[in-house]
Each structure stands twice: as structure tokens, then as C-alpha cells.
Amino acid sequence: MSSILTNNSAMVALQTLKSINMNLGKVQNEISTGKTVESAKDNAATWAISKVMSSDVEGFKAISDSLSLGQATVGVALNGAETITDLLTEIKGKIVNAQEENVDRAKIQTDIEALTDQIGSIVSAAQFNGLNLLNDDGIETTDQTSNILSSLDRAGDGSVTAGEISVDRVNLGTDKASYLESATTYVAGSANGGAVAATVDATDGAGAVIDVAGTSVDQTAGTVFVLQLTGTDADASNFTPADYTTNDGDDGNTADIAYVAQEGDTAVEVAAGLKAAFDVWRVENGLDADDFNIVDDGDGSLTGTSANGITDATDTIAFQVNIRNSDLTEGATTRAGSLSMLEAIDVSTNEGADDALAAIEGLIQTSIDTAASLGSSGGQIETQSEFISKLTDGLTSGIGALVDADMEAASAKLQALQTQQQLGVQALSIANQAPQTILSLFR
């Protein structure tokens, strides 16, 4: 039946043409944007996944910048540590030369002092963008580490946590520990430890022990431990008590034998620090270790020994550890540099040359250990940087697989739809002409 009111063929042709035009518009949009999923209405699930992955890619790009900055910082510190190791090796050569008696030790000492100053200059200059990994003399309430952002770890529930690479900061400085007297509060006889003491005399000089661990002190950053010695010569014998007497920092507001705790220290670290400070003091004052020495027992205790410095039972050396709580707001409390022994080296005498030879090996090893640690951290950062670069490329490729248009397929589809569009237009034109044939029936 033909009707002039309802043209079913035209309606079918029109709907077909609309569908073709809609698909054609979609393909043209894919070609112009390069994406098959451009917005959430195209494919909500795929779009949401791609957006999360895209945000991770942006985060990893920032992490890559952070790793580059960290790698440069560690590289500067590593170069400084290696240079310091070379300078210490050069100092060792001069110390070895000073073992001979028929050399100009004064000139050798001048050379050693110049090299020591150069080491101090390197430590001060080994910074990148304000961060110096070789100089942590400032007292902080956090661990002495530098944390470098290294990754974003996404859990199954969608939560994200930051991963970090921790690089230990060290102090290769040559300064002794110091603190302002006005910035401290002396703690004596309290539950927090106070002073613990022992006395070395001719009877028990080989085994007098003070137990730093027994003080139960809270070794928080800034707590100052001062080793005080008091020599006594009751019978005016050959023993010279003044040689074995120190104060606890009252003169010049600087402790002679002190260790400033850093965060995380235990009594073992405190005892080792006091032993190192004592060695510097002993060498500076030209005292023989056989006369009086302090030994680190490795368990948080210190043992005083004397092989020939104490002549009889009336001669004693009392030694104790005093504790001061530093006021960190004053900013004047500093830890001792791990190369502080350099400032005490004096090869102008036979005893000084012997002490210097014994000390230099430990200083070189300290510098080598520092360089090795920094080298390990640098390698870790480099490996992580390479991984982040590959991970970013992998995520970017994955996002493309989800949302990018297949341009070859889109091109072929465009050609087919354009052909369909032309045929659809022709079919609609034919359908629209159908009512015209009805006029022939009325002629």
C-alpha cells in the first residue's frame, strides 16, 4: 500500500543515514584527537583507569627530578670524600717521613696543617643546593639522614605511599665537640644519670671501669657527655697531676673531652664517642697512652688504665662522665667531626710522630668507609632512576593501549562510512521521490 502521509522507506533511510553520520562523527573525532576513549562517556571504566595511570606518570616524572637532584647531591659528596681520602693518604706519607729524626719536622708539620685546612675547606664546600652530606655538625632532633623521594607505591585498595632512599649524613670535619656554657643545664645526682666515676691508682689502675650504660641517660640529640679527669699526687712524687686534669667546659665555654649525642645513639655510641674525644685530648697534650689511657669496652663502658704514669698508691686519677642537657635553641652545640684527630696531630716530637702514625690509619679508614657508603647510595639512586624511567615508559605505553585510536583501522572505517553515507543519502533521495509516482495514477 502506498501512502502520501506515511513514507516508511524514507524513515528507514533517514534513521540509517543518522546512524552512519553518528559513527562517521565518532571516527572523525578519533582521527582528530588520536584517542578512542577521550572522555568518561566514551568508556567510563577505561577512562577512569587511564586517568589514575596518567596521574602516576606525572608523579613519577617528579620523582625522576627528585632522583636527579639526589644523585647530583650524593655525587658532590662522594667526590669530596674521595678527595679527602687522597689528602689523608698524602698526610700519611708525610707522617711516615716524620718518623726519621734527621728530617725537618717543623716543615712537615706545616704541610700537614695546610692539608688539614684543605680538608676542612672541602667539607664546607661539598654541598649541592644547600645540602651538605659531609657536614652534619648542626644538632637536629631527627635522624642524621637525607631522604630522597624514590617511588610511589600504590596498594590494592588504591592508597599510595611514598618510597624513599635514605642517605646517611656524616661529619668529616676536624672540629671538636663544643657547646655554650650558657646553653646547658648540668644534671647531677638525678634519676637521669648525673655523674658516674671511677678512680685509677697503683693498685687497681688496670681495671677501673665507669659504665656509661649504667647512667640510664636518654641519649637524645644534643645531650652532652663530658669526660672529666682529676689527677691527685698526695706525696709530691714524680707523678704530675696537672697533666691528667681536665675541666668540663667552663673555660672558653668549650668542653675539653666531650661527646654530643645524636638521635638514635645508645650508650655504646656514647662511650665510643667519649673514647675518640679522649684520644684527641691525649694527643693534643702529648700524654703517653702507657701513662694513662681509656679503653672502650664495646658495651657502653669505659676502662681507665695506667701502666707507668702512677708511681704509688697515693697517686690517683679520678675520671667521671658528667652529663649536660644542651639547649638546642641556642644553636651553639655541635658534634665532633670524625676527623677531629687531625687537629691534634703534631709530628714535631718523637711521641707526636708515633701517635700520628697510629691515628692516621683510622682516619683514612673513616674517609674510605664514608666514600664507600656514599658510592653505594649513589649506585642505588642511579638504579632506581633507571627503573623509574622504564616504569614511566611502561605506564605511558599501557595508557596508550587503553585509550589511543588505531589509526589504520580508523582510516579504513572512515572510508567505509563515507561510502555508506553517500549510499544513505542516495537511498533517502529515492525514498523521498516515491510519493511523486502516485501522481501518475491520477493523470
C-alpha positions in Angstrom: 0.0 0.0 0.0 1.3 3.4 -0.9 0.5 6.5 1.2 1.2 10.1 0.8 1.0 10.6 4.6 3.5 8.0 5.8 6.7 7.3 3.9 8.1 4.3 5.7 11.0 3.9 3.2 12.1 7.5 3.9 12.0 7.0 7.6 14.2 3.8 7.4 16.6 5.6 5.1 16.7 8.6 7.4 17.5 6.5 10.5 20.1 4.6 8.7 21.7 7.9 7.5 21.6 9.3 11.0 23.4 6.2 12.4 26.0 6.4 9.6 26.6 10.1 10.3 26.9 9.4 14.1 29.5 6.7 13.5 31.3 8.9 11.0 31.5 11.7 13.5 32.9 9.3 16.1 35.6 8.1 13.7 36.4 11.6 12.7 36.8 12.5 16.4 39.2 9.6 16.9 41.3 10.7 14.0 41.4 14.3 15.1 42.2 13.6 18.8 44.1 10.3 18.3 42.0 8.7 21.1 39.3 6.1 21.1 38.4 7.0 24.7 38.5 10.7 25.1 36.0 11.2 27.9 34.2 9.2 30.5 31.1 9.0 28.2 33.1 7.0 25.7 34.0 4.3 28.2 33.7 5.1 31.8 35.8 2.2 33.2 38.6 2.5 30.7 38.7 6.3 31.1 38.9 6.0 35.0 41.8 3.5 34.8 43.7 5.7 32.3 43.3 8.8 34.5 44.8 7.0 37.5 47.7 5.8 35.5 48.2 9.2 34.0 48.4 10.7 37.5 51.0 8.1 38.4 53.0 9.0 35.3 53.1 12.7 36.3 54.1 11.7 39.8 57.0 9.5 38.5 58.2 12.4 36.3 58.5 14.5 39.5 60.2 11.5 41.2 62.7 11.4 38.4 63.6 15.0 39.0 64.0 14.3 42.7 66.3 11.4 42.0 68.4 13.5 39.6 68.8 16.1 42.4 69.7 13.4 44.9 72.1 11.8 42.5 73.9 15.2 42.0 74.0 15.8 45.8 75.5 12.4 46.5 77.9 12.8 43.6 79.2 16.0 45.0 79.6 14.5 48.5 81.3 11.3 47.0 83.8 13.5 45.1 84.5 15.3 48.3 85.0 12.1 50.3 87.3 10.6 47.7 89.4 13.8 47.6 89.6 13.8 51.4 90.8 10.2 51.2 93.6 11.2 48.8 94.6 14.1 51.1 94.7 11.8 54.1 96.9 9.4 52.2 99.2 12.3 51.4 99.3 13.2 55.1 100.1 9.6 55.9 103.2 9.9 53.6 104.4 13.0 55.5 103.8 11.3 58.8 105.9 8.4 57.7 108.6 10.8 56.7 108.5 12.4 60.1 109.4 9.1 61.8 113.0 9.8 60.9 114.8 12.0 63.4 117.1 13.8 60.8 114.2 15.5 58.9 112.8 19.0 59.3 109.7 18.0 61.2 108.6 21.6 61.6 108.2 21.9 57.8 106.4 18.6 57.7 104.0 19.8 60.4 103.3 22.9 58.4 102.5 20.8 55.3 100.2 18.6 57.4 98.4 21.7 58.8 97.9 23.0 55.3 96.5 19.7 54.1 94.2 19.6 57.2 92.9 23.1 56.3 92.3 21.9 52.8 90.2 19.0 54.1 88.1 21.5 56.2 87.6 23.6 53.1 86.4 20.6 51.1 84.0 19.5 53.8 82.5 23.0 53.9 82.2 23.3 50.1 80.8 19.8 49.4 77.2 21.0 49.2 74.6 20.9 46.4 71.6 23.2 46.5 72.3 23.9 50.2 72.6 20.2 51.3 75.9 19.0 52.6 76.2 15.3 53.2 79.7 15.6 54.7 78.9 18.2 57.4 76.1 17.5 59.9 77.6 19.5 62.8 74.2 21.1 63.5 72.2 19.3 66.1 68.8 18.1 64.9 66.1 16.2 66.6 65.7 13.8 63.6 67.9 11.1 62.3 71.0 12.4 60.5 69.9 11.1 57.1 68.8 12.8 53.9 65.7 11.1 52.4 65.3 11.2 48.7 61.8 10.5 47.2 62.2 7.4 45.1 58.8 5.9 44.3 55.1 5.9 44.6 53.8 2.6 45.9 50.1 2.0 45.1 48.3 -0.7 47.2 45.5 -2.8 46.0 42.9 -0.6 47.8 44.1 2.4 45.8 46.1 4.0 48.6 49.5 5.5 47.8 52.6 5.7 49.9 55.9 7.4 49.1 59.1 5.4 49.0 62.4 6.9 50.0 66.1 6.2 49.7 67.9 7.2 52.9 71.4 8.6 52.6 73.4 8.8 55.8 74.9 12.2 56.5 78.4 12.2 58.1 80.7 14.8 59.6 84.2 14.6 58.1 85.0 17.9 59.9 88.1 18.4 62.0 86.5 20.3 64.9 86.0 19.0 68.4 82.6 18.9 70.1 81.6 22.2 71.7 78.7 23.8 73.5 78.0 27.1 75.1 78.0 27.0 78.9 75.0 29.3 79.0 73.1 26.9 76.8 73.4 23.9 79.1 71.9 22.7 82.3 74.1 20.4 84.5 72.3 17.3 85.7 74.0 15.8 88.8 72.8 13.0 91.0 69.4 12.8 89.4 67.4 9.9 88.1 68.6 10.9 84.6 72.1 9.8 85.3 74.2 12.6 86.7 77.9 11.8 87.1 79.4 8.3 87.3 83.0 8.0 88.3 85.9 5.6 89.0 89.4 6.0 90.3 92.6 4.6 88.9 95.5 4.1 91.3 98.6 2.0 91.7 96.6 -0.9 92.9 93.7 -1.2 90.5 94.9 1.0 87.7 94.4 -1.7 85.1 90.7 -2.2 85.7 88.8 0.8 86.9 85.6 1.0 85.0 82.8 3.5 84.5 79.6 2.3 83.0 78.0 4.9 80.7 75.2 2.5 80.0 74.5 2.4 83.8 73.5 6.1 83.8 70.3 5.2 82.0 70.5 8.5 80.2 68.1 9.4 77.5 70.6 9.8 74.6 68.6 12.4 72.7 70.1 14.7 70.2 72.1 17.5 71.9 72.8 15.7 75.2 76.4 16.4 76.1 78.6 13.9 77.8 81.7 15.3 79.3 84.6 13.1 80.4 86.4 14.8 83.4 89.8 13.7 84.8 91.3 14.7 88.1 94.9 13.8 88.9 96.0 13.7 92.6 99.5 13.5 93.9 99.3 13.1 97.7 103.0 12.6 98.4 104.5 15.1 95.8 106.2 12.2 93.9 107.2 12.3 90.2 103.5 12.0 89.2 102.3 15.3 87.6 98.6 15.5 88.3 98.1 18.6 86.2 98.9 16.6 83.1 95.9 14.4 83.8 93.4 17.0 84.8 90.6 18.4 82.5 87.7 20.6 83.2 84.1 20.1 82.0 84.0 23.0 79.7 84.0 26.0 82.0 86.9 27.8 80.3 86.1 29.3 77.0 82.7 27.6 77.1 84.2 24.6 75.2 84.5 21.1 76.6 87.9 19.5 76.5 86.6 16.0 76.3 83.0 15.8 75.2 80.7 13.8 73.1 77.4 15.3 71.8 74.8 12.7 71.2 72.8 12.5 68.0 69.4 11.0 67.5 69.3 7.2 68.0 72.5 6.9 70.0 72.9 4.2 72.6 75.4 4.0 75.4 77.7 2.1 73.1 77.9 5.0 70.7 78.3 7.5 73.6 81.2 5.5 75.1 82.9 5.2 71.7 82.5 8.9 71.1 84.0 9.7 74.5 86.9 7.4 73.8 87.5 9.2 70.5 87.4 12.6 72.1 89.8 11.4 74.8 92.3 10.2 72.2 92.2 13.7 70.6 92.8 15.3 74.0 95.6 12.9 75.0 97.5 13.5 71.7 97.0 17.3 71.9 98.5 17.3 75.4 101.4 14.9 74.5 100.5 12.3 77.0 101.6 8.7 76.5 98.9 6.0 76.5 101.0 4.0 78.9 100.8 6.8 81.5 97.0 6.9 81.3 94.6 5.6 78.8 90.9 5.0 78.5 89.7 1.9 76.7 86.3 1.5 75.1 85.0 -1.9 76.2 82.4 -2.0 73.4 79.5 -2.5 75.7 78.8 1.1 76.8 81.6 1.1 79.5 85.0 2.7 79.7 88.0 1.3 81.5 90.9 3.5 82.8 94.4 2.0 82.6 97.8 3.2 83.7 101.0 1.2 83.0 103.6 3.7 84.3 102.0 7.0 84.9 101.0 6.4 88.5 104.0 5.9 90.8 102.4 4.7 94.1 99.1 4.2 95.8 98.8 7.8 96.8 98.7 8.9 93.2 95.3 8.6 91.6 93.5 9.7 88.5 89.7 10.0 89.1 87.6 10.1 86.0 83.9 10.6 85.6 81.3 11.3 83.0 79.2 14.4 83.6 76.0 15.0 81.7 74.7 18.2 80.3 71.4 18.8 78.6 72.0 21.2 75.8 69.6 24.0 74.9 69.3 23.3 71.2 67.6 26.7 70.5 71.0 28.4 71.2 72.3 26.7 68.0 75.8 26.6 69.5 76.1 22.9 70.4 78.0 20.9 67.7 79.2 17.4 67.4 82.8 16.5 66.9 84.0 15.8 63.4 85.1 12.3 62.7 88.5 13.7 61.6 89.0 15.8 64.7 92.2 13.9 65.4 93.8 15.8 62.5 93.8 19.0 64.6 95.7 17.2 67.4 98.4 15.7 65.2 101.8 17.2 65.9 104.9 15.4 64.4 107.4 17.9 65.8 108.3 15.4 68.6 109.0 11.7 68.6 106.0 11.0 70.7 103.8 13.1 68.5 105.0 11.4 65.3 104.3 8.0 66.9 100.8 9.0 67.9 100.2 10.5 64.4 101.2 7.2 62.7 98.9 5.3 64.9 96.0 7.7 64.3 96.2 8.3 60.6 95.2 4.7 59.6 91.9 5.1 61.5 91.2 8.5 59.9 91.9 7.1 56.4 89.6 4.2 57.1 86.8 6.6 58.2 87.1 8.5 55.0 87.1 5.3 52.9 84.0 4.0 54.7 82.3 7.3 54.1 83.1 7.2 50.4 82.0 3.6 50.1 78.7 4.4 51.8 78.1 7.3 49.5 79.1 5.3 46.5 76.6 2.6 47.5 73.8 5.2 47.9 74.8 6.7 44.6 74.5 3.4 42.8 71.1 2.7 44.5 69.8 6.1 43.3 71.1 5.5 39.7 69.5 2.1 39.6 66.2 3.5 40.9 66.4 6.3 38.4 66.7 3.9 35.5 63.8 1.8 36.8 61.6 4.9 37.2 62.4 5.8 33.6 61.4 2.4 32.3 58.4 2.2 34.6 57.2 5.6 33.3 57.6 4.4 29.7 55.7 1.2 30.5 52.8 3.1 32.1 52.6 5.5 29.2 52.5 2.6 26.8 49.8 1.0 28.8 47.7 4.1 28.8 48.1 4.3 25.0 46.9 0.7 24.6 43.8 1.6 26.6 42.7 4.9 25.0 44.7 5.6 21.8 42.9 5.1 18.5 44.1 2.5 15.9 44.7 5.0 13.1 45.0 2.3 10.4 41.6 0.8 11.4 40.1 4.3 11.8 41.2 5.2 8.3 39.7 2.1 6.8 36.5 2.7 8.8 36.3 6.3 7.6 36.4 5.2 4.0 33.7 2.7 4.5 31.4 5.1 6.4 31.9 7.8 3.8 30.7 5.3 1.2 27.8 4.3 3.4 26.9 7.9 3.9 26.8 8.5 0.1 24.6 5.5 -0.4 22.4 6.5 2.5 21.9 9.9 1.0 21.0 8.3 -2.3 18.6 5.9 -0.7 16.9 8.7 1.2 16.6 10.7 -2.0 14.9 7.7 -3.7 12.6 7.2 -0.8 11.6 10.9 -0.8 10.7 10.6 -4.5 8.3 7.7 -4.0 5.2 9.8 -3.4 5.8 11.5 -6.8 4.9 8.2 -8.5 1.4 8.3 -7.0 0.6 11.4 -9.2 0.8 9.2 -12.3 -2.2 7.3 -11.1 -4.4 10.4 -11.3 -3.4 11.6 -14.8 
